[in-house]
């Protein structure tokens, strides 16, 4: 199994706010509501959040990428060790 297939198997493709997976940061629906409420515009710009009818839907891969960008602001958040990292220009 390639690295990208392994990553896809660990992060759900998408989920609604009420069905927030406990394995995805922040782990609970109430905490997720706070994250979405405070960062809604930014999540939408990143393509990690969309409204489908009356539901808010989170897209897993884009949400994980957004979390990695903000990891320094979250105490105790550790990105997955198998996550591909972008190559930084020297």
N, C-alpha and C positions, 0 to 999 in steps of 0.2 A: 504494500500500500504506500503510495507516495505521500509526501509531507502534506500537500494540499488536500488530499483525500482524507488523511487522518484528522486534520484540522476541521474539515467540514463535518466529520462524524462527531466531534466533540461540541461544536457550537450549533444550536438549532438554527435552521434556516430563517425562521421568523416566528413571532408569537405576539399575542395581544397583551395588553397591560394586565388584564385580570388573570391571565395564564402565565405570569412571569415565572420562568424556571428557577428553582432554588439554586441550581448550579451556576447561574449567571449573576455577576455583580449587579446590584447590591444584595440579591438573594431573597428579598421579600417584596410583595406587591406594594406595601405602604412605603417602603424606602424607594422603590422604583418610581412611584408617583411623584415623590419629591424631586428625584433626579430629572424626570421628564418635565415637571412643572418649571424647574429653574433653568433648564437647558434646552427647552423645546425648540426655539428658533435655530439654535446651533445644530441640534440633532437633525432637524429637517434639512438644513443646508448641507449637512454631511451625507444625507440620503439614508440615515439610520432610522428615521421615524416618518410615518405617513398615516394619514387618516383614510380608512376604508369604511365608507358609510359612517356609522357612529363610533366605530372602534379605532383606537390608536394601535398601530402595528409597528413593532420593532423588527428591523432586519439584522439578523445575527452578525454576519461578517462585517458590515459597516459599523454596527454598534461596537464590536470588538476593536476595530480600527480607531474609532473615536475614543474609546477608553484608553487605548495605548497612548494617544496624543495627550491625554489629560492625567496619565498615571502619576506624575509627580505631585499632583494636587490631592491624591487619594492615599491617605496613610494606610499601609497594609495591603495595598493592591499589588499583586505580582502577576505580570503577564505570563501566559502559558509559555513554558520553555521551548516548545516546538513551533512557536509562532515565527513565521518568516519576518525578518526585519528589513526595512528598506536600506539600501546602500547609501551611506552618507558621502557626499562629495568632499574631498579634502581641500 
